[in-house]
Structure formats: structure tokens, C-alpha cells
Amino acid sequence: MKFLAHQNVLILGLGASGLAMARWCIRHGASVTVADTRDAPPQLETLNDEVPAAVFVQSAMDQALFDSATFDLVLKSPGLAPSAISGVVNAAEARGTARGNELSLFAQALADLKERWGYEPKVIGITGTNGKTTVTSLTGKLVERAGKSVAVAGNIGPTLLDTLAGLLDQEPPRDEAVTVGETFGESIDAGVAAAGPDEAVPMDLDAAVEAQAGAVVAEIASANVFVETPGDETAVSAAAAIEDQQHATPAESIGATESSGLKEAAEAAEASESEEPVDLAELLPPPPPPKPVFESLPEVWVLELSSFQLDGISNFEPTIATVLNITQDHLDWHETLPAYAAAKARIYGNGVMLLNRDDALVMAQLPPVPPPVRGKKQPGRVYVTFGADAPQRPGDYGIETANGMAWLVRASEADETIKRRRGEEIELYVQRLMPVEALRIRGRHNATNALAALALAVNVGCPLGLMLHGLREYTGEPHRVEPVAIVHDVEYFDDSKGTNVGATVAALQGLGAERKLVVILGGEGKGQDFSPLADAVARNARAVVLIGRDAPLIRAAIEGAGIPMIDAGSMQQAVEIAAAQARTGDAVLMSPACASFDMFDNYEHRARVFCEAVHAMAQDAGVVI
């Protein structure tokens, strides 16, 4: 963070992220100019009150802005499309000026804290077109339920830098350098000195070697990989360990190296039994120093990140990260679907990849296995998968139906003590975790969201048992397939957050696995292709009620589905029509696949009007909510 001191920083855009970057840069000694094309952006008053040292300018995002001063660093807010700021960015690139955003500052801050204080939290990164807020919130709750301290930030709010700054303010002062305590060798030397120069401290060498081996194995096991224990051939498996014939973990060499060192130490000790007393400090590698303890900084960060935040990022290194799914969205910003997918893929860094088996675009992000070098197999990328089908690899998650009941499951190797030959098929044991029906979040898509959250939390060291209780307690996020009421045996769901086609398809497929649906669609379509709705509507809907400006476009895109479509002039009328179309046991789903601005202030306003209409109908029917 010291790199910001005395730097002249230009921040493009004064939204929530721009304000957070201004606060952070001023906090660390930079001079800050914040530019926005608007005369009075919503955060301007807060900037003036809380960051008076920052200078605000209303300006076009062009080369003239960049040339107005000598800037050392240009930071962009996530909502600004590349085309809107190309003048500034191109000028900065031509001059060799550093560029970044809030996520790059956050990643640099974690790297600095590791160097200064030894702070090394686990970091979970979550993105995707749909479901990322649900998975982020649920993952944070599961990590907390497992007994670890956690901070949830990013696109879900609050901002990354404001969250980190607040926690740093709560952290007691400490020395800049990390206090690591005495090493293993130093403690032995101290014991010898205390006994006197002519006395040798009795030491059980075998016990010392065994203790050190245990420490090594425990450390490696905590990394969620398969390794071999020193002294035998028993495989140690952490919950999310990943190994198959195409993508082996790179940690096997770690285990071999540590084991070899311990064996050599033991052999050297045996050879010297008849000679002078052994100095164990020279024979055994020292254990890792004790980790610093932090009062406020969390053990785990859970970050929801958008494609805007990830665009151009290169220094973000999570412990594990996931792209939940990829469907058309924000193409006005990214221009093409491949560019959008590439921005999402930047979330992985070099961490473990959590991949959705049900999404071909996500699975395509798995790098190919490196070719052998001098005939020796090279380790592939470490990854875990989840999906709505049964898992096929150790460590993967899925859904399995047994005796008519669907279960959340995880696969593991049936016998982890067997040392397999290369290419030998793995016998799987499928562990049933909990029935899908036990979840309080509804729909098959939410069942896979739950699997993703479990996989993420397990890979940062959280035990499954405690988390399953937390999973059962989770009731979901507002306006995301949220139950509203049951009236005349028809259940009503608010999915107003379904503002794109992919989100609505997921909701239709998720709830449609249980019953037929009457779906309310329409609004401001943002130039989307509505054709992917056709198949989901044909398979899961009994009828469609259309509202909003782009209702004609949706009608044209799905008319081949063979489902009745009725137009409504208001949300109240849409609810009445949907109720008339639904049959006993059906559900009415308001998941518009569109933005709300043509009829409402925002998606929350749209949800409120929908819920009010449902509640009024319930009251007329004498239903107590």
C-alpha cells in the first residue's frame, strides 16, 4: 500500500467503487482527482464531505483529461464501458502509465499485508451471469457457521476497499515486521543451553521425526490435495481433493519432497548413534512459524465480482474461484459473448477452479493438460465440479435420486488407501449430504447453487457437518425466486431480480422440475436475444403473461413454444390473469427476463407492486400471510 504514497491518481467515475478508491488512495498518501461526465453524480456530496482532499472534475473521458496533469496511476470504475473511456486509457497506455481498478487495489493490499504482517487469508471469488449473489451470501453464511471469521464484499456490497479499510481500523496496532517466534531449531538450542554445557537433553529421535512428519502431513492435507504420508503408502485425502488421470494435483511432489527430507534425517540420525550427540536442529527441517493472530481481519474473504470488476485484472489470486454460468448479458459493454466469458475467466488466477458441469462455456475454461516433458507427465490444473447430475470424479458434487428422493451428494474415492496404477479406473463412493427437499431455497437451480457454496467453503477448510446445518437454515435472498404466498393451492414467487434471459431460464427450469408454471415476462429487454426462453417455456410453463415495452419481442421469440400468451397492461392485471390461468398445484413466477425501467423505478419497486397484488388477492381469499 506504500506504493500509493505521493502518487498522483486519476479515478474515472464517481459511483460507489470510485468513491471507495478515492477514500483508499487518500488514506495511503496519494493525491486524487476524480472525474465524471456528470455535473453532480450521486456520490459527489459524500466525496466532498468525507474526502475533502480529493479534487472533483466534470469532464469528458478523453485524452485532454489525461493531459490535464501528470498522473502516475489511472483507476477506472466498473460501470464505465471501455468505449466510454478509451481516450483516457489509450493515452495512459501510450505514456506507460499504470492502470487498475478497485479489485487490483484490493489484491495489492492483500499482498502488502502478507508481506508486512503475515496476513494470509483464504479468498473465495464468485462470478457468473446468474446466481452469484445467492452463492456469495450462502457461502459467507456457511463459512461463518463452520466457525471461521469471514468478510463478504464486492458486487453484493459493501465495496472491497471500504470493507478492508473498516477492518484495518478495528485491528490493534502492530509492528510492521511479522513476529514469527522462535524456530524449531532455536527451541532445541535453548533446551540444550538450559541443561548446561556438559549435559545432553534426552531426546526421542523417533518421536521427534514422527511429530514433524505429522506436522508436514497436516499442513499438506489442509491444502485439499492427495499426498503420501511419510513412512507408508496411505493416501491422505482432504474433502475437496482432486486427482484423476488427466488432471493430477501438483502437490504430490510436495509430499515426496517432505517425506524424503524426513527419511534422510532419520537415516542420518541412525548412522550417528555411536558417535557424538546429535544436533536435531541440523537434521530436521524447522516447522512453519506460528501464524499471526488478527482480531478483526477475517480468516476468509468471500467476494462477489462482476465482469466489469474483472475486466483487465491480472493480480487477483484467490484460493478458489468459480464462474457459475455464462449466458448473454452486458453485451453492450463487452460487445461479444467470448469477450464477456474471457472477462469472467480472469477470476480464477492460479487458484482452484470450481466449474459447472451443466454449462459448456464454463467447462471450456478449463485449460488443457500440459504435454509431457521428457516423457514425464505434467500436472494439470486443479479443479472441482458441481452440477445437477451425479458426480463422476472424487471431490465433485452433484444431485442423485434414490427411491424417488433427490439428494445433494459428493463423490469420493471408495478406498483411498489403494495405490492405483496410471489409467486405472477409480471406484467412487457417493456420500449423501441432505435431501434437496430439505433446502428452504426452492428450485433445482438453487440446489446447484447450494452445491457450489458447499464446494467453495470446503476448499477453504470448512467441515461439512457444521455447514449442512447452515445450509438448511438459509432462506435465500430477496427477489430471487422468493416465495410470496399460497392462494387457492397456487404458490406465487417473486424473481424480480431475474433481469436477463439466463436468470429466467434458470428459474423456469428450477421451479419447473416440481410443477407447471404461469410466468410473467417483459419489460426493458436491453437488446437481448429472447429465443433461449422458448424451450424453457415450452417445457415448464402452462401459460405466459406479457408486460412492458418489449412484450412484442418476447412474443415473437417464443411463439413456437405452443403455450398460451396473454398481454397485461399493469402488474396488477398480470397477477389476476396469471391466477386465472393457474391450476391447483401450479406456481406463478414473476421472472421478467428484463430490466424494470419502462414501468417501475427499479426491480425492487417491481417486486413490491407484484407482492402487493398477491397479498391483496390473498386477503380477498381470506388467506393469512
TIPA-862794 format. One line per field, with one value per residue (C-alpha): y, x negated, z negated; residue number from 1; residue in one letter. Coordinates in Angstrom, 3 decimals. Example, Ala and Ser with C-alpha at 12.3 -4.5 7.8 and 13.67 -1.06 7.14 Angstrom:
BEGIN
c2 = c(-4.500 -1.060)
c1 = c(-12.300 -13.670)
c3 = c(-7.800 -7.140)
nr = c(1 2)
rest = c(A S)
This chain:
BEGIN
c2 = c(0.000 2.237 2.431 4.936 7.463 10.687 9.293 11.446 9.292 9.834 7.992 7.636 7.640 8.588 5.683 3.524 1.959 5.302 6.774 3.750 4.099 7.812 7.089 4.347 6.347 9.421 7.151 5.948 9.291 9.805 12.954 12.177 13.619 12.102 12.673 12.087 13.141 14.198 17.610 16.218 12.436 10.897 10.395 13.937 15.277 12.306 12.793 16.447 15.668 12.572 13.015 16.779 16.355 14.776 17.061 16.507 17.497 17.210 16.148 14.003 10.819 11.813 12.474 16.097 14.868 12.704 15.534 17.982 16.796 14.303 11.209 8.211 5.882 5.723 3.799 3.053 2.466 -0.825 0.668 2.515 0.699 0.502 2.574 5.382 5.780 4.728 8.237 8.292 4.642 4.843 7.985 6.354 3.228 5.263 7.034 3.831 4.978 2.247 1.379 -0.528 -0.652 -1.376 -5.111 -4.580 -2.225 -4.800 -7.595 -5.421 -4.582 -8.286 -8.869 -5.970 -7.205 -10.637 -9.114 -6.687 -8.650 -12.223 -11.921 -14.772 -15.221 -17.671 -15.839 -17.099 -15.436 -15.807 -14.590 -15.722 -14.337 -15.627 -16.812 -15.097 -13.035 -16.098 -18.206 -15.395 -14.794 -18.509 -19.225 -16.472 -17.908 -21.436 -20.296 -18.448 -21.488 -23.542 -21.315 -19.169 -15.386 -14.123 -10.907 -10.769 -7.903 -6.809 -6.539 -7.728 -4.708 -3.183 -2.342 -4.261 -1.350 0.156 -3.253 -3.762 -0.222 -0.646 -3.894 -2.397 0.461 -2.090 -4.015 -3.169 -1.504 -3.914 -3.821 -3.563 -6.692 -10.052 -11.584 -15.243 -16.568 -18.998 -21.719 -25.421 -25.397 -22.398 -24.093 -27.156 -24.988 -23.211 -26.536 -27.684 -24.410 -24.645 -28.102 -26.860 -27.200 -30.722 -32.222 -33.562 -33.221 -36.671 -36.717 -39.414 -39.143 -41.432 -39.399 -36.164 -37.449 -38.751 -35.457 -33.486 -35.864 -35.373 -31.623 -31.875 -34.190 -31.974 -28.922 -30.619 -32.169 -28.725 -27.773 -30.195 -32.499 -36.161 -36.837 -39.786 -39.854 -40.199 -43.773 -45.567 -45.594 -44.464 -41.695 -38.640 -37.112 -33.725 -33.193 -31.406 -33.242 -33.508 -36.134 -38.029 -39.471 -36.246 -33.563 -34.621 -32.293 -30.627 -31.269 -34.863 -33.585 -31.552 -34.664 -36.579 -33.818 -33.513 -37.290 -37.649 -34.999 -36.722 -40.113 -38.703 -37.099 -40.407 -42.307 -39.708 -39.984 -43.782 -43.600 -41.274 -43.201 -44.466 -41.104 -37.794 -36.473 -35.462 -31.846 -32.274 -28.710 -29.776 -32.913 -31.812 -29.038 -26.392 -26.340 -23.334 -20.369 -19.765 -17.764 -14.248 -13.771 -10.988 -9.626 -8.066 -9.138 -12.263 -15.741 -15.919 -13.355 -14.174 -11.836 -11.393 -9.978 -8.743 -8.973 -5.200 -5.576 -8.466 -6.850 -6.440 -7.741 -9.646 -9.672 -11.288 -14.657 -16.434 -19.697 -20.984 -19.253 -20.055 -18.847 -20.226 -19.901 -17.853 -16.555 -13.384 -10.279 -6.896 -7.363 -3.615 -3.365 -6.386 -6.403 -10.193 -13.285 -14.597 -11.270 -11.453 -15.042 -14.109 -11.298 -13.720 -16.260 -13.783 -14.609 -17.907 -16.618 -19.649 -20.911 -23.995 -23.787 -24.666 -25.498 -26.025 -29.320 -28.173 -25.176 -25.923 -22.393 -22.700 -26.143 -24.804 -22.515 -25.495 -25.313 -28.353 -30.743 -29.716 -32.122 -34.434 -33.083 -35.641 -38.364 -37.194 -36.380 -32.742 -31.740 -30.259 -27.529 -28.373 -28.190 -29.311 -29.568 -29.342 -29.970 -31.245 -34.779 -37.393 -36.623 -38.764 -37.760 -37.762 -34.413 -33.435 -32.504 -33.281 -34.477 -38.119 -39.508 -42.611 -44.138 -41.068 -38.613 -36.195 -35.772 -33.353 -35.626 -35.575 -38.229 -39.592 -42.492 -45.696 -46.865 -44.092 -46.487 -48.205 -47.038 -47.016 -47.631 -44.914 -45.033 -47.391 -46.593 -45.086 -46.733 -43.990 -43.714 -41.244 -39.584 -38.322 -34.939 -33.885 -34.174 -31.404 -31.002 -30.063 -26.832 -23.737 -22.162 -23.517 -24.841 -27.172 -24.191 -23.256 -26.830 -26.450 -23.039 -24.809 -27.363 -24.573 -22.851 -26.107 -26.826 -23.334 -23.455 -26.976 -25.877 -23.212 -25.722 -25.697 -29.023 -30.305 -31.353 -27.887 -26.361 -28.692 -27.198 -23.731 -24.812 -25.955 -22.589 -20.414 -18.808 -17.100 -13.537 -11.019 -11.086 -14.248 -16.917 -15.725 -17.315 -14.724 -16.589 -19.617 -18.731 -21.391 -24.008 -21.918 -20.642 -17.221 -16.449 -13.096 -13.324 -9.642 -9.874 -12.043 -9.177 -11.244 -14.259 -16.602 -15.853 -16.507 -19.737 -20.932 -20.056 -21.786 -24.931 -24.883 -24.489 -26.311 -29.541 -29.620 -28.287 -26.353 -22.584 -19.475 -16.999 -13.199 -11.884 -8.481 -5.039 -3.296 -6.035 -4.314 -5.675 -9.309 -12.327 -13.812 -17.035 -19.137 -18.651 -20.703 -24.165 -23.425 -22.032 -24.997 -27.496 -25.805 -23.234 -23.614 -20.012 -16.749 -13.277 -10.463 -6.945 -3.948 -2.347 -5.403 -7.764 -7.955 -9.039 -11.795 -12.951 -13.221 -15.125 -17.771 -18.143 -21.520 -22.892 -23.566 -22.003 -19.526 -15.913 -13.099 -9.394 -7.328 -3.557 -3.500 -5.751 -5.947 -7.154 -9.595 -11.196 -11.516 -13.135 -15.486 -16.579 -17.360 -19.438 -21.447 -24.784 -26.414 -27.256 -24.829 -21.831 -18.267 -16.995 -13.317 -13.529 -10.879 -11.549 -7.766 -4.583 -2.684 0.923 1.088 0.627 0.881 2.752 -0.391 -4.134 -3.647 -1.400 -4.006 -6.693 -4.556 -3.975 -7.708 -8.684 -6.089 -7.517 -11.069 -10.013 -8.189 -11.315 -13.431 -11.069 -11.284 -15.078 -14.975 -16.267 -15.131 -14.380)
c1 = c(0.000 -3.015 -3.211 -0.322 -2.228 -2.956 -1.323 0.955 4.031 6.845 10.096 12.632 16.248 17.788 20.016 19.703 16.460 14.990 15.718 14.131 10.993 10.776 11.018 8.386 5.882 6.138 5.790 2.448 0.971 1.919 3.150 6.519 8.525 11.965 13.509 17.102 19.058 21.978 22.109 23.422 23.017 24.869 21.689 20.341 21.682 20.213 16.863 16.752 17.734 15.598 12.670 12.160 8.577 9.821 10.443 13.583 13.732 16.610 15.041 15.276 13.204 10.741 7.056 7.484 8.466 5.357 3.152 4.536 1.959 -0.876 0.833 -1.042 1.960 5.353 8.154 11.493 14.888 16.516 19.616 17.703 17.649 14.262 15.571 16.570 13.081 10.912 9.491 8.047 6.981 5.233 3.369 2.282 1.143 -0.857 -2.661 -3.228 -1.067 0.137 3.839 6.113 9.415 10.803 10.124 6.490 6.029 7.631 5.409 2.327 3.423 3.651 0.188 -1.195 0.480 -1.027 -4.493 -4.100 -2.045 -1.956 1.769 2.725 6.496 8.329 10.027 13.116 14.049 17.560 18.920 21.388 24.314 26.853 26.901 23.718 25.371 27.157 23.982 21.895 24.309 24.781 21.042 20.404 23.042 21.635 18.085 19.357 21.401 18.203 16.616 14.343 14.307 15.451 15.956 18.389 17.879 17.772 20.670 23.010 21.936 20.208 17.250 13.988 11.837 14.338 14.715 10.963 10.382 13.033 11.484 7.992 9.280 10.515 7.232 4.950 1.641 -1.182 -4.788 -5.419 -7.561 -5.986 -6.938 -7.346 -8.611 -11.442 -12.093 -12.134 -15.945 -16.120 -13.868 -16.130 -19.238 -17.586 -16.838 -20.451 -21.721 -19.387 -20.708 -24.264 -27.305 -28.204 -24.710 -22.774 -18.999 -17.408 -15.612 -13.451 -14.524 -11.807 -9.158 -10.630 -10.638 -7.090 -5.885 -7.486 -6.053 -2.619 -3.004 -4.005 -1.126 1.362 0.127 0.335 3.714 5.067 4.323 7.051 4.845 3.857 0.369 -1.508 -2.329 -5.996 -6.866 -3.928 -1.771 1.520 3.202 4.356 7.471 8.919 12.589 12.160 9.060 8.883 6.961 7.692 5.696 5.847 5.590 3.312 2.597 -0.803 -1.096 -2.267 -5.789 -5.461 -4.648 -7.502 -9.996 -8.972 -8.909 -12.349 -13.781 -12.412 -13.704 -17.175 -17.094 -16.191 -18.893 -21.490 -20.481 -20.760 -24.203 -25.414 -24.078 -27.537 -29.152 -28.791 -25.330 -23.088 -22.073 -18.498 -18.403 -20.749 -18.768 -15.140 -13.613 -12.059 -8.266 -6.451 -6.368 -3.150 -0.658 0.061 3.403 5.702 8.597 10.607 9.154 11.070 9.765 11.831 12.916 15.953 16.108 18.869 17.252 18.841 17.378 16.844 14.659 12.722 12.080 8.334 7.433 4.145 3.088 6.115 5.119 7.981 7.745 10.681 12.958 15.970 17.789 21.239 22.650 22.357 25.307 25.844 25.587 23.863 23.019 23.475 20.380 18.315 19.597 19.271 20.075 16.467 15.178 17.713 16.681 12.991 13.549 15.321 12.486 9.994 11.423 9.526 5.958 3.894 6.383 8.580 11.269 14.860 16.663 20.323 20.684 24.033 22.531 20.400 18.972 17.794 16.272 14.427 12.484 10.546 7.052 5.815 3.429 -0.190 -2.101 -4.669 -8.169 -10.903 -8.310 -7.193 -3.534 -2.922 -0.339 2.859 4.994 6.619 10.401 13.664 17.050 20.693 23.873 27.434 26.342 24.420 20.715 18.171 14.861 13.582 14.278 17.077 20.627 23.987 27.563 28.597 32.119 32.709 36.143 37.814 35.905 33.293 30.149 27.247 24.199 20.426 18.198 15.027 12.741 14.204 10.867 8.328 5.678 5.276 2.366 3.717 1.833 1.858 5.083 6.788 10.472 11.424 14.198 16.421 18.283 21.185 21.910 25.457 25.374 29.015 32.304 32.952 36.400 34.748 33.477 35.520 34.465 36.645 35.886 33.307 31.117 30.908 29.932 26.918 26.229 26.109 23.646 21.414 21.412 20.539 17.684 16.246 16.377 14.935 11.956 11.027 11.031 14.624 16.004 19.122 21.064 21.439 22.213 25.111 26.967 26.292 27.469 30.777 31.240 30.625 33.824 32.461 32.040 34.829 36.425 34.594 37.293 38.615 41.891 44.627 47.846 50.010 53.516 56.041 53.235 51.166 47.794 46.510 42.798 41.023 37.988 37.831 34.028 34.343 33.409 31.853 32.824 30.370 31.754 35.319 34.380 32.707 35.796 38.127 36.011 35.536 39.178 40.490 38.897 41.553 44.740 46.203 45.726 47.533 44.734 44.896 42.376 41.485 40.008 36.940 35.094 31.694 31.323 31.231 31.945 35.118 35.060 33.448 36.688 38.673 37.510 37.696 41.218 42.338 41.071 42.133 44.901 48.656 49.126 47.215 48.391 46.579 45.981 43.850 42.253 40.581 43.545 43.956 40.327 40.747 43.979 42.238 39.298 41.356 44.485 43.241 43.442 47.163 48.049 50.931 49.684 51.803 50.915 51.415 51.346 50.131 48.598 51.899 53.652 50.806 51.273 55.031 54.545 51.869 54.150 56.915 54.551 53.012 54.369 54.207 50.602 49.135 46.938 46.990 43.470 42.748 39.334 39.408 36.065 35.931 34.992 37.793 37.236 40.050 42.729 41.022 38.293 36.171 36.510 37.303 40.238 41.442 41.240 43.141 46.018 46.163 46.201 48.874 51.104 50.612 51.248 54.433 55.662 54.767 56.669 59.750 59.484 59.206 55.626 53.499 49.902)
c3 = c(0.000 -0.351 3.439 3.356 1.257 3.183 6.342 8.469 9.122 11.621 10.833 13.643 12.463 9.129 8.207 5.097 6.331 7.425 4.007 2.291 4.420 3.598 -0.130 0.122 2.158 -0.084 -3.124 -1.780 -0.865 2.773 4.469 6.055 8.932 9.544 12.974 14.044 17.117 14.898 13.243 9.968 9.642 6.670 4.609 5.052 1.761 -0.114 1.634 0.625 -2.972 -3.602 -1.212 -1.019 0.177 3.411 6.383 8.484 12.149 14.580 17.855 20.920 20.626 23.331 23.838 22.756 19.292 19.069 20.343 17.772 15.208 14.822 13.483 12.093 11.925 13.661 11.934 13.591 12.026 13.058 14.675 17.388 20.726 22.473 25.372 22.992 21.501 24.433 24.864 21.356 21.342 24.712 23.671 20.410 22.226 24.736 21.906 19.931 17.026 14.671 14.799 12.456 10.613 7.165 7.378 8.373 5.393 3.094 4.422 3.968 0.427 -0.479 0.985 -1.063 -4.257 -3.720 -3.425 -6.324 -8.835 -7.584 -6.882 -4.523 -4.411 -2.217 0.651 2.491 5.786 7.227 10.542 13.193 15.116 12.605 9.018 7.855 5.119 3.729 3.801 2.302 -0.556 -1.215 -1.111 -3.635 -5.969 -5.627 -6.385 -9.442 -10.506 -10.291 -12.930 -10.780 -10.692 -7.301 -5.345 -2.414 0.021 3.646 6.043 3.284 1.205 -0.630 1.593 1.318 0.189 -2.245 -3.891 -4.170 -5.461 -8.141 -9.350 -9.367 -11.507 -14.053 -14.081 -17.034 -16.094 -15.373 -14.248 -10.524 -10.583 -11.349 -14.703 -13.918 -17.249 -17.717 -15.190 -15.912 -15.918 -18.242 -20.780 -20.827 -21.212 -24.130 -25.802 -25.485 -26.904 -29.876 -30.735 -30.988 -28.732 -29.862 -29.828 -26.870 -26.857 -26.403 -23.061 -21.496 -17.870 -16.537 -18.335 -17.021 -13.459 -13.805 -15.241 -12.451 -9.853 -11.337 -11.090 -7.440 -6.591 -8.405 -6.557 -3.172 -3.937 -4.735 -1.139 0.041 2.102 2.227 0.864 -0.547 -4.248 -5.231 -6.076 -4.490 -1.383 -2.885 -0.914 -2.832 -1.295 -2.144 -1.410 1.873 3.121 6.873 8.793 11.965 14.796 16.780 14.083 11.229 8.339 8.286 4.560 4.922 5.428 2.223 0.229 1.829 1.057 -2.593 -3.053 -1.504 -3.823 -6.910 -5.797 -5.223 -8.672 -10.308 -8.409 -9.357 -12.998 -12.977 -11.379 -14.102 -17.134 -18.057 -17.577 -19.377 -20.399 -17.512 -16.948 -15.786 -14.518 -11.743 -10.882 -10.839 -8.796 -11.022 -11.245 -9.846 -12.219 -14.141 -12.140 -13.357 -15.079 -13.913 -15.915 -13.092 -9.765 -8.676 -8.019 -4.829 -2.241 -0.084 2.905 5.473 8.597 11.809 15.288 15.085 11.999 13.524 16.902 17.371 13.898 13.615 9.941 8.270 6.768 4.975 3.076 5.110 7.596 9.721 12.806 12.011 15.530 18.710 20.707 22.714 20.560 20.702 24.375 24.805 22.579 23.679 27.294 27.769 25.722 25.950 24.585 21.747 20.943 21.066 18.560 16.226 16.541 15.074 11.657 11.386 11.180 10.194 7.617 7.613 10.307 9.374 12.628 13.503 15.385 16.799 18.622 21.684 21.818 18.216 18.739 21.784 19.432 18.042 19.559 21.498 19.800 20.483 22.736 21.127 20.671 21.400 21.080 17.643 17.050 16.109 13.503 14.873 13.380 10.040 10.318 8.749 10.473 9.461 11.407 11.421 12.353 10.370 9.820 11.667 10.029 6.440 4.810 7.207 6.160 7.716 7.308 7.163 6.977 4.870 4.236 5.658 3.436 4.784 2.673 2.621 2.879 3.007 4.557 3.035 3.778 2.356 0.949 0.578 -0.756 2.609 4.699 8.241 11.437 14.047 16.024 13.585 13.104 9.753 7.764 6.370 3.111 3.309 -0.020 -0.521 -2.218 -2.555 -0.634 1.865 0.305 -2.999 -1.436 -2.166 1.127 3.898 7.354 8.848 9.800 6.122 5.293 7.581 6.030 2.666 4.049 5.347 1.954 0.174 2.580 2.176 -1.614 -1.854 0.226 -2.311 -5.159 -6.430 -7.764 -6.024 -9.105 -10.565 -7.181 -6.423 -9.382 -7.997 -4.560 -5.996 -7.740 -4.669 -3.356 -0.251 0.967 1.610 5.080 6.142 6.555 3.204 2.008 1.518 0.684 1.429 2.591 3.648 3.737 6.154 4.916 6.006 6.432 6.749 9.042 9.947 9.855 12.979 15.284 18.074 20.139 18.428 14.970 16.084 17.871 14.652 12.608 15.089 15.117 11.358 10.334 13.387 12.202 9.466 11.127 14.037 14.060 15.196 15.854 16.062 18.610 20.022 19.514 20.931 22.821 23.180 26.705 25.564 27.714 26.177 28.211 25.399 23.449 25.952 24.907 21.164 21.575 23.699 21.124 17.913 18.457 18.655 19.796 20.253 19.227 21.067 19.741 20.636 23.639 25.137 24.745 28.562 28.968 26.396 28.028 31.396 29.895 28.055 30.171 31.382 27.831 28.270 24.911 24.418 24.207 22.762 22.637 19.474 19.104 15.498 12.878 11.007 14.147 14.844 11.410 11.955 15.376 14.026 11.189 13.671 15.836 12.983 11.789 8.385 7.534 10.083 9.330 10.631 11.286 11.865 13.555 16.291 18.077 18.491 16.702 14.994 16.038 18.592 15.889 12.481 10.624 10.268 9.762 6.046 6.975 9.478 6.794 4.313 6.755 7.546 3.869 3.063 5.794 4.495 0.885 1.893 3.672 0.628 -1.657 0.568 0.355 -3.437 -3.421 -6.359 -5.330)
nr = c(1 2 3 4 5 6 7 8 9 10 11 12 13 14 15 16 17 18 19 20 21 22 23 24 25 26 27 28 29 30 31 32 33 34 35 36 37 38 39 40 41 42 43 44 45 46 47 48 49 50 51 52 53 54 55 56 57 58 59 60 61 62 63 64 65 66 67 68 69 70 71 72 73 74 75 76 77 78 79 80 81 82 83 84 85 86 87 88 89 90 91 92 93 94 95 96 97 98 99 100 101 102 103 104 105 106 107 108 109 110 111 112 113 114 115 116 117 118 119 120 121 122 123 124 125 126 127 128 129 130 131 132 133 134 135 136 137 138 139 140 141 142 143 144 145 146 147 148 149 150 151 152 153 154 155 156 157 158 159 160 161 162 163 164 165 166 167 168 169 170 171 172 173 174 175 176 177 178 179 180 181 182 183 184 185 186 187 188 189 190 191 192 193 194 195 196 197 198 199 200 201 202 203 204 205 206 207 208 209 210 211 212 213 214 215 216 217 218 219 220 221 222 223 224 225 226 227 228 229 230 231 232 233 234 235 236 237 238 239 240 241 242 243 244 245 246 247 248 249 250 251 252 253 254 255 256 257 258 259 260 261 262 263 264 265 266 267 268 269 270 271 272 273 274 275 276 277 278 279 280 281 282 283 284 285 286 287 288 289 290 291 292 293 294 295 296 297 298 299 300 301 302 303 304 305 306 307 308 309 310 311 312 313 314 315 316 317 318 319 320 321 322 323 324 325 326 327 328 329 330 331 332 333 334 335 336 337 338 339 340 341 342 343 344 345 346 347 348 349 350 351 352 353 354 355 356 357 358 359 360 361 362 363 364 365 366 367 368 369 370 371 372 373 374 375 376 377 378 379 380 381 382 383 384 385 386 387 388 389 390 391 392 393 394 395 396 397 398 399 400 401 402 403 404 405 406 407 408 409 410 411 412 413 414 415 416 417 418 419 420 421 422 423 424 425 426 427 428 429 430 431 432 433 434 435 436 437 438 439 440 441 442 443 444 445 446 447 448 449 450 451 452 453 454 455 456 457 458 459 460 461 462 463 464 465 466 467 468 469 470 471 472 473 474 475 476 477 478 479 480 481 482 483 484 485 486 487 488 489 490 491 492 493 494 495 496 497 498 499 500 501 502 503 504 505 506 507 508 509 510 511 512 513 514 515 516 517 518 519 520 521 522 523 524 525 526 527 528 529 530 531 532 533 534 535 536 537 538 539 540 541 542 543 544 545 546 547 548 549 550 551 552 553 554 555 556 557 558 559 560 561 562 563 564 565 566 567 568 569 570 571 572 573 574 575 576 577 578 579 580 581 582 583 584 585 586 587 588 589 590 591 592 593 594 595 596 597 598 599 600 601 602 603 604 605 606 607 608 609 610 611 612 613 614 615 616 617 618 619 620 621 622 623 624 625)
rest = c(M K F L A H Q N V L I L G L G A S G L A M A R W C I R H G A S V T V A D T R D A P P Q L E T L N D E V P A A V F V Q S A M D Q A L F D S A T F D L V L K S P G L A P S A I S G V V N A A E A R G T A R G N E L S L F A Q A L A D L K E R W G Y E P K V I G I T G T N G K T T V T S L T G K L V E R A G K S V A V A G N I G P T L L D T L A G L L D Q E P P R D E A V T V G E T F G E S I D A G V A A A G P D E A V P M D L D A A V E A Q A G A V V A E I A S A N V F V E T P G D E T A V S A A A A I E D Q Q H A T P A E S I G A T E S S G L K E A A E A A E A S E S E E P V D L A E L L P P P P P P K P V F E S L P E V W V L E L S S F Q L D G I S N F E P T I A T V L N I T Q D H L D W H E T L P A Y A A A K A R I Y G N G V M L L N R D D A L V M A Q L P P V P P P V R G K K Q P G R V Y V T F G A D A P Q R P G D Y G I E T A N G M A W L V R A S E A D E T I K R R R G E E I E L Y V Q R L M P V E A L R I R G R H N A T N A L A A L A L A V N V G C P L G L M L H G L R E Y T G E P H R V E P V A I V H D V E Y F D D S K G T N V G A T V A A L Q G L G A E R K L V V I L G G E G K G Q D F S P L A D A V A R N A R A V V L I G R D A P L I R A A I E G A G I P M I D A G S M Q Q A V E I A A A Q A R T G D A V L M S P A C A S F D M F D N Y E H R A R V F C E A V H A M A Q D A G V V I)
